[in-house]
Amino acid sequence: MRTEDFERALLEKKEVVDRILMRFLPEETGLQGRAAAAMNYSLLAGGKRLRPILMQETYRMCGGTDSPVVEHFMAAIEMIHTYSLVHDDLPAMDNDEQRRGKETTWHKYGETMGILAGDGLLNYAFETAAGGFFCCSPAPEEKLVWMERTAEALSLLARKAGIYGMIGGQAVDVMAEKNQEDTELCARTLTREQLLFIHEHKTGALIEASMMVGAILAGAAREQVTALEKCARNMGVAFQIQDDILDVVGNEAELGKPTGSDAQNQKQTYVTLHGLDQARADVESLSREAAAVLDGFEGEKDFLKQLIFSLVDRRK
């Protein structure tokens, strides 16, 4: 696929995700309307929509046919990802005032409403995903299988978003900050193993969930789901290393947020641990390993492979 064809397809798929999200937005009415407005502001503030795109493409690669069930999960995973960013920006965490060129949610709506908007998105995500049980009426002979797949996908999404996934990685990241002097990880340099744990869980877990949920809903074999977990883990680590690289060499106008914050906060990153050259080499190596996993699948995978490789060259 030519670069211009890939970029056009990526934009079209992002627009599809945006339309799906619009269908699931909470109504900004009632006494709780301001909280809903903060949730919607966060969700519609832009972004790559990488996770729902990965889910839909994996679903199709594994033989999934058009179904509203996968759309429920696509919306849900973007809500979970967005809530994590809303909380990440809070003064108690990264204290960021800008994201994607706009005010962060807490800075626009206040810190308290920022916390509640994140909480609301997390809960609303699972309400949305659970709606997959009721969104269509399969034939009687298919209903049990359909219900089992939806339940398995919901369980996996919860685990990857929780303490054994994204939140677990975030917790270790917070404990590793130098100003947390009462923690087990403070006052010493992070090892490669600890840093990879953070990247694999804080960033990689939701990318794993994206591809695994897509495969589960499509009825992929267990070994295929496991293979995609490995593919997505490599992809997630590569994605986060590239984030670390961009914090050093990125363009603030393109990123839509300040650069150099890691150095300013004396934060250990893959770049500070291994240097820019090694970080760049590892992004490329991890991306190639991830793409190689897809060669074992018979479905259409050209777009997915190019999406993985696009991480190496991304500038925002």
Disulfide bonds with the S-S distance in Angstrom:
none
